[in-house]
Each structure stands twice: as structure tokens, then as C-alpha cells.
Amino acid sequence: MNRDRLQRGLVVAEMLLLALPVSAFCLVFGLGLLLTVGFPWGMQEVAIILFVFVGTLGIAGLWCVAVAFLLRRERSLWWWRAACAGAGLTLVSLVLVGLLALGWEPEEWVIIVALGIFASPLLIPFLHLRYLCHSQRTALLP
């Protein structure tokens, strides 16, 4: 029981100290980014819109999974998939930033996708929740 309380306290701390400010920043930044996309939509504009949509869905998925874990409710597979998509998008952004640091000069929309690196602190609560849910599932198996 003591370990369970500690893990839940860590999840609360991660969500309040890491996820809350990063989520607010990313949502405001994403909304601002969407406001700059004009018509007609080309491939670059569609990529930016999808980037913002998947990122926002990933943030919402992480929050839903965290709340379900803390309230000891069943976690929906749909929200897990959304959180995984957001984590995958963050990892793509990390790779793009690495390529930019090595001197690659891409188009502007690739640089915008690379700005998803600001969401990288969300990987900490995501990986922690993934570990906790996986360890709970394996503990229930005979």
C-alpha cells in the first residue's frame, strides 16, 4: 500500500509540475499556430494542422489516462492510443531537432514540426504511467 501511495503521489506531482505548464504552453502555441494557417491549404498547411491536431489529442489522452489511473478507473484503449500518438509525435520532433543541429536545412513546416520538442517533458509522466499500468497488468497474471 505504501508503494502505491508513493507512485500515485509521483504521478500527481509529474502532472502538476511538468504536464500542466507544458500542456498549457503547447495548447496556446498550437492555437496560435492554427490561426496563422491561411487558405488555400497546401501540403505544408495540412501538415501543420495535423501536427497540432495529433499533438492536442496526445495531450488530452495523457490527461485522461492519468486521471483514470489516479481514480482507479479502467483506462480506455482509445485514450492510450491518443497518448501514444502524442508521444510518437514528440519523438519525431526530437529526431528533427537532432537533424537540424547537424546542419540539415529543411522547409519551414519541418521546422514547425521540430518545435514539438517543447512537449518533451510530457514524456516523463507518459512513460511513468506506462510503466505503472504495465506492472499492474503483469501483477494480476497468475
HELIX and SHEET records of a PDB file:
HELIX    1   1 ASN A    2  GLU A   14  1                                  13    
HELIX    2   2 MET A   15  ALA A   19  3                                   5    
HELIX    3   3 LEU A   20  THR A   36  1                                  17    
HELIX    4   4 MET A   43  LEU A   70  1                                  28    
HELIX    5   5 LEU A   77  ALA A  101  1                                  25    
HELIX    6   6 GLU A  108  ALA A  114  1                                   7    
HELIX    7   7 LEU A  115  LEU A  122  5                                   8    
HELIX    8   8 LEU A  123  LEU A  140  1                                  18    
END                                                                             
